[in-house]
Amino acid sequence: VAPEIAQADHRRQEASQSRNLGAWECLQQGLVLLNDMTPEGTQQARDLFAQALKIDPGYCRAYTELAHGYHRDLFLGIAGSREETLEKLFEAAKKAVAADNTDSSAHYVLALTYQWAGNPELAYAEARRAVELNPINAAAQAVFGAILSYANRFEEGIAHLNRAIHLNPKHPRVYIYLCHLADAELCLGQYEAAINHAREAIAHRSDYLEAHVLVASAAGYAGL
């Protein structure tokens, strides 16, 4: 079964890629900048994704990553206008789904959009759809796990977050997955596990403030 799933995922990835080399190169350059998690890098990444879409207007992956770029501004709290950024996020995410309704990543960025818009029901539905479409999409599993945790379904959320980390332990944003996991464990009173996972997040990215806050909070509750 596993090889069949992997082959199906490879076919899905190929289908979401542009046949235009220039558009593909813009996307790859943008991904490197997006993973820097800096305001400057995020803006430059969005510019490159927009350039890819000028070359190939039907490029699903470029719409998905453009949406990620707007999500990043909201996540980092650096959006100049929350309403305007959310509107642009919605536009990119919906265009991603319209470009390929079978693309798992397109659905999970739409799930993130609904979560930011304060619509947890639609966020849950889109995240679940993303996981159904591609169970080995680590990012989709992580988003679904986080959304479940936001709904106080911590044990279910932990299962999906662990799945995400297991699927791609070297993902550039795995430290965020680990922090979501630590936060869910903290809410369940699993303080030692929360500390361990938050420290693991710090090992991946030492300047990520939330991980340090989680360590301190869990240690405080544990009386350490």
N, C-alpha and C positions, 0 to 999 in steps of 0.2 A: 504493500500500500504506500509506504513512504516514497519509493522511487516514482510511483505514479503521481503522487502529490507534487514532488519536486519538478517532474516534467511538465505538469499542468501549470505550475507557477512560472516556469521558464517561458512557456508559450504565452502566458498572460503578460509577462514583462516585455517580451518581444512585440506583442500587439500594442503596448502602450508607448513604445519608442517611435521616434520620428524616423522616416526614411531619408531625411535630409541631414547630411553630415554637419552642416553649419548650425542647424538648430540643436542637434545633439551636443555639439561642442560647447555651445552657449550654456546648455543645461548643466553639463559636467563642471564647467568653470563656476557656475552659480552655486552648485552643491557644495563645493569646497569652501566658498565664502560663507554660505549659510551655516555651515557647521562650526564656524568660528564663534558664533553666539555673541557678536558685537554689533552695535547699531550701524557702524559704517559697513561692515561686511554684509549685513542683512540688506541694506539699501542697494549695495552693489550687486548682490545676488538677485534681487527683484528686477533690477535693470537688465540683467542678463537673461532672466526668464522671460521678460517682456520682449527682449530682442529675439529670443527663440520663437516666440509666438508670432512675431512679425514675419519670420521666415516660414513657419509652419503653423497657421492659425488653428489647426485641429489637434495640436500636440497635447494630449491629455496630461502627460507627466509634467509638462511645463506649467500648465494651469494648477496642478496639484502643488508644485513647489512654490509657485507664486503665492498661493493661498498660505502655505507654510510661512512665507516671508511676512505676510500681514499678521498671521497668528503670533509670530515671534515678537513683533512690536507690542502686542497686547500682553503677551506672557512676560516680557521684560519690563513692562510698564513704561515704555518709551514712546507710545503712540501720541502724536501731537493732538489728534482728535480721536477719541475712542469711537464715536459714532461714524466718522468718515472711514476709519480703518476697518471697522466691523462691516461697513457697507462694501468696501473693496474686497474683504475676505469672503463675504457671501458671494459676490460676483464671480470671483475666481473659483471658489469651491463648486458652485453650481455649474459653471462652464466645464469644469473637470468632469463632473458626473455626466453632463450632456455629451461631452466628447467620447466617453466610454463608460456606460452605465454598469459594466461588469468589472470595472477596475476597483480593487479593494482600497487602494490608497485614496482614490477620489472620494469614496464614501467616508473614510475616517476623517479626512479634512473637513468634510461637510458636518460630521459629528462634532468636531471641535468648534465649528462655527455656531452650531445650535447651542452648544454648551456656553459659549461666550454670550450668546443672545438671551440666555436665561430660559431656554426651552429644553429641560432635561429629558422629556419624553422622546422628542425627535432626535436628540443627541444619542440616547440609548439605542433607538431604532437604527440609526445610521451606523453606529459603531458595531452593533450586532451584525448588520448586513456586511460590513467590511470583513469581519472575522469569518462569516459564512462563505463569502466569496473566496477568501484565501486564508485558511487557518494557519499557514506558516508565515504570514506577514507579521513580523515582530512588532512593528509600529502600531498596526491595527490592534493587536492583542494588548499592547500597553495602553492605548487610548481607551479601549473597552474596559480594561481593568481600572483605570483612573475614574472613568465615568461611573462604574459600579460603586467604587469607593465613595465618590461624591454623594451617591444615593444611600450611603450607610450600609451598603451590601459588601462589607469589608472582606469577608471570607471568599466570596466569589471574585472580588476584585484582586485579592492576593493571588488566587489561582491563575488568573490571566496575566498578571504582572510577572509572576514567576515563569510562566510560559514564554512571555516576550523576552525575558533575560536569557532563558535557556536557548531560545531560537537564535538569538544574535547577541552574545555576550560582548562583542566588540563593536556594537553599534555606536556611532559617534555621540549619541545622546543617551547612552545606557545609564549614565549617572542620574538622569531625570527619572527613568523607569525605577531605579533603585530608591530614589527619594519618595516617589509615589508609594512604593512597596513599604518603605519604612514608616511613612505616615499612616498607612492602613494598619500596620502592626501596632503602632503607637496607640491608635484608637481602640484596638482590641486588648490593650494592656500587655502586649508582647514586647516588653521593653528591651530585653536583651537582643532579640532579633532586629528590632528597630535600630538599635545602636550599631549593630554589626553591618546592616545594610546601608545605613547612612555613612558609616566610615568607609565602606566599600565605594560609595559614591564619591567621597572626598578623594579616595585614591585615584579615581578616574579624572576628577576635576577639583583641585584643591581650593579654587576661588569661588565655588558654587555655594553661596551663603545659606541657602535653604538646608543643605546637608549638615552644616555646622549647627544650625538652629535645631534640627531634628535630634542630633546627638545630645545637645544640651537639655532639650525637653525630655527625652526618654530617660536620660540619666537622672534628671531631677525627679521625675515620677517614680523611678526605681529606687530613689534614695541613695544614689551613688555619689 
